[in-house]
Amino acid sequence: MIRLTDISRGAYICGQAVTSGTRRDVTTWRERHDEAVRKQQAAQAAYQEATDERALALIAGAEELGSQAAVARELGVKTPSVNQAIRAYQKKTE
């Protein structure tokens, strides 16, 4: 009969292998999944915040330089990318 403490391969703990199966330091697949979902949500929120900050900076640049085209030239990007970022932000905040 195999005891629960006899483990032929290491258990998974947040990227580490352990030989003991007696402690509650082993994470389950559901716990790892839930943690990954939390990380994805945090990353998405950070991305959205950065996108909004970029759009606000582009709007300020357009006011300072006089046009979105001038902002695009200054940044070395194409005008439609500046226009699209600003429109997306304006649509979101309406």
C-alpha positions as YAML, in Angstrom:
chain: A
units: angstrom
residues:
- id: 1
  name: MET
  ca: [0.00, 0.00, 0.00]
- id: 2
  name: ILE
  ca: [1.29, 3.48, -0.89]
- id: 3
  name: ARG
  ca: [1.22, 6.11, 1.83]
- id: 4
  name: LEU
  ca: [0.15, 9.64, 1.01]
- id: 5
  name: THR
  ca: [3.58, 10.90, 2.03]
- id: 6
  name: ASP
  ca: [5.30, 8.74, -0.60]
- id: 7
  name: ILE
  ca: [5.45, 10.88, -3.70]
- id: 8
  name: SER
  ca: [7.28, 9.72, -6.77]
- id: 9
  name: ARG
  ca: [7.35, 13.15, -8.36]
- id: 10
  name: GLY
  ca: [7.39, 16.64, -6.89]
- id: 11
  name: ALA
  ca: [4.21, 18.55, -6.24]
- id: 12
  name: TYR
  ca: [3.64, 21.95, -7.82]
- id: 13
  name: ILE
  ca: [3.96, 25.04, -5.64]
- id: 14
  name: CYS
  ca: [3.99, 28.32, -7.53]
- id: 15
  name: GLY
  ca: [6.79, 27.18, -9.80]
- id: 16
  name: GLN
  ca: [8.67, 25.06, -7.24]
- id: 17
  name: ALA
  ca: [8.74, 21.31, -6.68]
- id: 18
  name: VAL
  ca: [8.45, 19.87, -3.18]
- id: 19
  name: THR
  ca: [8.86, 16.34, -1.97]
- id: 20
  name: SER
  ca: [6.43, 16.51, 0.92]
- id: 21
  name: GLY
  ca: [2.76, 15.96, 0.29]
- id: 22
  name: THR
  ca: [1.87, 16.41, 3.93]
- id: 23
  name: ARG
  ca: [1.77, 20.21, 4.10]
- id: 24
  name: ARG
  ca: [-0.83, 22.50, 2.55]
- id: 25
  name: ASP
  ca: [1.82, 24.23, 0.45]
- id: 26
  name: VAL
  ca: [0.68, 22.52, -2.74]
- id: 27
  name: THR
  ca: [-1.50, 24.66, -4.96]
- id: 28
  name: THR
  ca: [-4.30, 23.14, -6.96]
- id: 29
  name: TRP
  ca: [-4.91, 23.74, -10.62]
- id: 30
  name: ARG
  ca: [-7.97, 25.85, -9.69]
- id: 31
  name: GLU
  ca: [-5.90, 28.08, -7.39]
- id: 32
  name: ARG
  ca: [-3.29, 28.54, -10.12]
- id: 33
  name: HIS
  ca: [-6.05, 29.32, -12.62]
- id: 34
  name: ASP
  ca: [-7.70, 31.86, -10.32]
- id: 35
  name: GLU
  ca: [-4.37, 33.54, -9.65]
- id: 36
  name: ALA
  ca: [-3.68, 33.74, -13.39]
- id: 37
  name: VAL
  ca: [-7.12, 35.30, -13.96]
- id: 38
  name: ARG
  ca: [-6.39, 37.90, -11.26]
- id: 39
  name: LYS
  ca: [-3.08, 38.70, -12.96]
- id: 40
  name: GLN
  ca: [-4.77, 39.02, -16.35]
- id: 41
  name: GLN
  ca: [-7.40, 41.37, -14.93]
- id: 42
  name: ALA
  ca: [-4.73, 43.51, -13.28]
- id: 43
  name: ALA
  ca: [-2.74, 43.63, -16.51]
- id: 44
  name: GLN
  ca: [-5.84, 44.57, -18.51]
- id: 45
  name: ALA
  ca: [-6.66, 47.37, -16.05]
- id: 46
  name: ALA
  ca: [-3.08, 48.68, -16.23]
- id: 47
  name: TYR
  ca: [-3.18, 48.53, -20.04]
- id: 48
  name: GLN
  ca: [-6.46, 50.44, -20.15]
- id: 49
  name: GLU
  ca: [-5.12, 53.10, -17.78]
- id: 50
  name: ALA
  ca: [-1.99, 53.52, -19.91]
- id: 51
  name: THR
  ca: [-4.13, 53.75, -23.06]
- id: 52
  name: ASP
  ca: [-6.22, 56.52, -21.51]
- id: 53
  name: GLU
  ca: [-3.10, 58.40, -20.36]
- id: 54
  name: ARG
  ca: [-1.63, 58.13, -23.86]
- id: 55
  name: ALA
  ca: [-4.82, 59.50, -25.43]
- id: 56
  name: LEU
  ca: [-4.87, 62.42, -23.00]
- id: 57
  name: ALA
  ca: [-1.24, 63.17, -23.83]
- id: 58
  name: LEU
  ca: [-2.04, 63.06, -27.56]
- id: 59
  name: ILE
  ca: [-4.97, 65.44, -27.04]
- id: 60
  name: ALA
  ca: [-2.71, 67.83, -25.13]
- id: 61
  name: GLY
  ca: [-0.11, 67.54, -27.89]
- id: 62
  name: ALA
  ca: [-2.70, 68.33, -30.55]
- id: 63
  name: GLU
  ca: [-3.75, 71.42, -28.61]
- id: 64
  name: GLU
  ca: [-0.14, 72.54, -28.18]
- id: 65
  name: LEU
  ca: [1.04, 71.82, -31.73]
- id: 66
  name: GLY
  ca: [-2.20, 72.76, -33.46]
- id: 67
  name: SER
  ca: [-3.15, 69.45, -35.12]
- id: 68
  name: GLN
  ca: [-3.08, 65.71, -34.81]
- id: 69
  name: ALA
  ca: [-0.90, 65.55, -37.91]
- id: 70
  name: ALA
  ca: [1.72, 67.71, -36.19]
- id: 71
  name: VAL
  ca: [1.67, 65.37, -33.18]
- id: 72
  name: ALA
  ca: [2.12, 62.37, -35.48]
- id: 73
  name: ARG
  ca: [5.06, 64.02, -37.26]
- id: 74
  name: GLU
  ca: [6.65, 64.93, -33.92]
- id: 75
  name: LEU
  ca: [6.31, 61.36, -32.66]
- id: 76
  name: GLY
  ca: [7.30, 59.75, -35.96]
- id: 77
  name: VAL
  ca: [4.05, 57.80, -36.30]
- id: 78
  name: LYS
  ca: [1.24, 57.87, -38.82]
- id: 79
  name: THR
  ca: [-1.59, 60.35, -38.35]
- id: 80
  name: PRO
  ca: [-4.37, 57.71, -38.33]
- id: 81
  name: SER
  ca: [-2.86, 56.04, -35.25]
- id: 82
  name: VAL
  ca: [-3.00, 59.34, -33.34]
- id: 83
  name: ASN
  ca: [-6.52, 60.02, -34.61]
- id: 84
  name: GLN
  ca: [-7.71, 56.52, -33.70]
- id: 85
  name: ALA
  ca: [-6.32, 56.73, -30.15]
- id: 86
  name: ILE
  ca: [-7.99, 60.08, -29.55]
- id: 87
  name: ARG
  ca: [-11.32, 59.00, -31.05]
- id: 88
  name: ALA
  ca: [-11.37, 55.78, -29.01]
- id: 89
  name: TYR
  ca: [-10.82, 57.77, -25.82]
- id: 90
  name: GLN
  ca: [-13.45, 60.36, -26.72]
- id: 91
  name: LYS
  ca: [-15.97, 57.65, -27.59]
- id: 92
  name: LYS
  ca: [-15.27, 55.90, -24.30]
- id: 93
  name: THR
  ca: [-15.75, 59.07, -22.24]
- id: 94
  name: GLU
  ca: [-18.94, 60.28, -23.95]
...
